[in-house]
Amino acid sequence: MFFPISGAHVSPIYLIVVGFVIGILGGFFGVGGSFIAGPALRAVGLDWNFAVGTDLAHIVGKSVVAVRQHRAFGNVDLRLGFIMAFGTIGGAEIGAQLIQMLKRAGNVNLVVSIVSIAVYVSISTFMIWESGKTLAAKKPMPPATAKGNKKDHSAFMHVTRAIQRLKLPPMIELPTSGVTISLWIILLVAFIGGLFSGFLGGGAGYIRMPSMVYVLGIPTHLAVGTDLFEIIISASYGTFSHAVKGNVDILIALVMHTGAAIGAQIGAISTQYFAGPKIRLAFVPLPLIGAAIVIYTLVTGHKL
Amino acid sequence: MKKEAAQTLRAFVVELVIYAVLVVAYFFLVLHFLGEGLQQLEKNHRYAYAGIAILLMIGQAVLLQNVTTFLLRLIRGRAE
């Protein structure tokens, strides 16, 4: 099938399958899935700028589907999502500026690659340790149900509680998540997520979702749903920005999304059958896949 | 439990088949007609294109979710 905006010939079945896989991951883990979508679009000959912009557009649609499903299960904290969106957009802008600075210095690829490998591996290692310890220490909680039972436990909870005790006004009450926390801590978490998003590309859900659980103390199911809601806002902003620069083939994004719409629903529904620590443990391979892609790019010199 | 799982799986497969037919029709009808207009918009009016791109994405997301939910309800209703 010919897509006139990007001038690419791509099989629609390929796009639907890629969308479906990313949809499942997104619905289940609350991530955008750029670390798969970007290379998958590059692999069929799309220019890198189109791969990034088009992926963002598709993420908007997929996240809308997943959020509607998660909302039906009570897994979305709208207040938290809106607050985080501000921090994320600010962080993404600074991250993009950092990239420009490194470009001028001439060592952008090496620095971004090393930082991203370190970040991905650290997240995975920490989550293996934490979720493994949590699962081993206590009898696993039953999976979340559509009505209530979003409570979660974590081996890192003592640190989370210490962060929640920091009384830096204004304090924000989040009744949906059952948490009261300083606005500045929420903005800081969102800002760091946004910074990585602007610096490393993609939605940075692999950083935001774990930090919502471990730093803010949001139950895993709510962190997944709220992260997706926040992704709708930040990815829409990114899509607009990229579309104005001529980096979005919306026809490709629409075709990808037909697969993602089904996948995102399956992913979102599946979260109801797993307890929080199990979702976090299953999350571990995602950043490692990202790290493997970066290492491959660094060693071979080929951008996936 | 096994019977319920088999029913869900069957409903899902039927839904996928119907969904696939709808999506193919969608490609040929909607995308074919939209393609040229969007290409012109992308070339000449980037801001309008950016706004319409997001609206199209969200509109399709809502539409497809409603279609799949409706199909699933219809198929499950018949199976029971």
Interface residues (C-beta under 8 A of the other chain):
Chain A: M1 F3 P4 I5 P12 I16 A57 H58 V60 G61 K62 V64 V65 R68 Q69 S236 T239 F240 A243 V244 G246 V248 I250 L251 A253 L254 V255 H257 T258 A261 I262 Q265
Chain B: L16 Y19 V23 Y26 F27 L31 L34 G35 E36 L38 Q39 E42 R46 Y47 Y49 A50 G51 I52 A53 I54 L56 M57 I58 Q60 A61 V62 L64 Q65 T68
